[in-house]
Amino acid sequence: MEEAGGGEANIGTRLRFRPVEDNAEAHRMLGVSQLHWGRRKIQRTWRGMCYIMLRLKRQESTREKIRTYQADKLGRFGGNTLLTELLPIPKPKVKELGL
């Protein structure tokens, strides 16, 4: 679950997403660059998915290969993976969910 969501501007951008969006393009629109460009950071929740996909292709799963797969393949148009939001509109705090 994603808390906060980056405020109203972030949610406004997400509301303009197409039904299916390219992962890198969506992050570019949100102003998030560290996952796909430059000195790329491995996103913790995606690391396992990248590892599995590399192993299914019988490739090594080094940190650099995971970083590259995340940036170039994970959730990208024309690829073999799909990332989806289970709770598409973030809440400011978990306790506001009423759970």
N, C-alpha and C positions, 0 to 999 in steps of 0.2 A: 504494500500500500504506500502510496506517495502522499506525504503530508505537505501542506503549504501550497505547493504547485506553482510558486513564483509570482503570485498575485494576479490581479485582473488582466494585465497585459498578456501574461502567459496563457491564461485561459482564453482570452480573446483570439490569440494566435491559434490555439488548438481548435477552436470552433471553426476556423477557416480551413482546417485540414480536409483533404479529400477522404472518401471512405477507406481507401488504402493509400498509405503514404510511404515513400522511401525513407528508411531510418535516418540516413545521413541528411537528406533534404529537410526532414522534419526538425532535426536538431539545428540545422543552419537557420531555419525560420525562427526557432526559439532563441537563437543567439548562443547556442551551446557548441563550442568548437573543440573542446579538449578530448572528445571521444573519437573524432574522425580525422582531424587535421593537426598538423604541427607535431608537437611532442604529446602524442596520444596517451591518455590515461585508460587503463583497463577498468571497465565498469564492473563492480563486484557481482551484481546479479546476472550479468551476461557472460561472465568468465566460464561458468560451467557449460553453458550452451555452446560457446565457441570450442571448448575442450571436446565435447561430444561430437560436434560436427567435424572437427579435425581428425579425431580417432576413427569416425565412420569412413573417412576418406583415406584411412591408413597413413596419415601424416603425423609428424611429430607435433607435440603440443607444448612447445616451449613458450615462455612468456612473450617473446617477440612474435611468434606465429599466432598466438591468441590475440595479441594487440592488432596485428595486421588483419586477421579474420574479422574481428569486431568492426574495424574501420571500413573494410572493403566488401564484406560479404553478408554480415549478419543483418537481416531485415531489409536487404536491398532489393530493388526491383530486378527481376531476372535471376534471382538467387533461389536457394533451396530452403530458406527459412522465413518464418513469419513471426513477428513480435506483435502482441496485442495487449490492449489495456483491459483488465478485468473490471476495474473501477475507474472509468474514464474521466470523471471530474473529481480532482483532488479536494480534500477537506482541509481547512486550516489546522485542525487538531483531531487526533483519533477520538478523543472523548466526545466530539461533536457528532459522531456517528450514532450515538445513543446505544452503543454496545455494552 
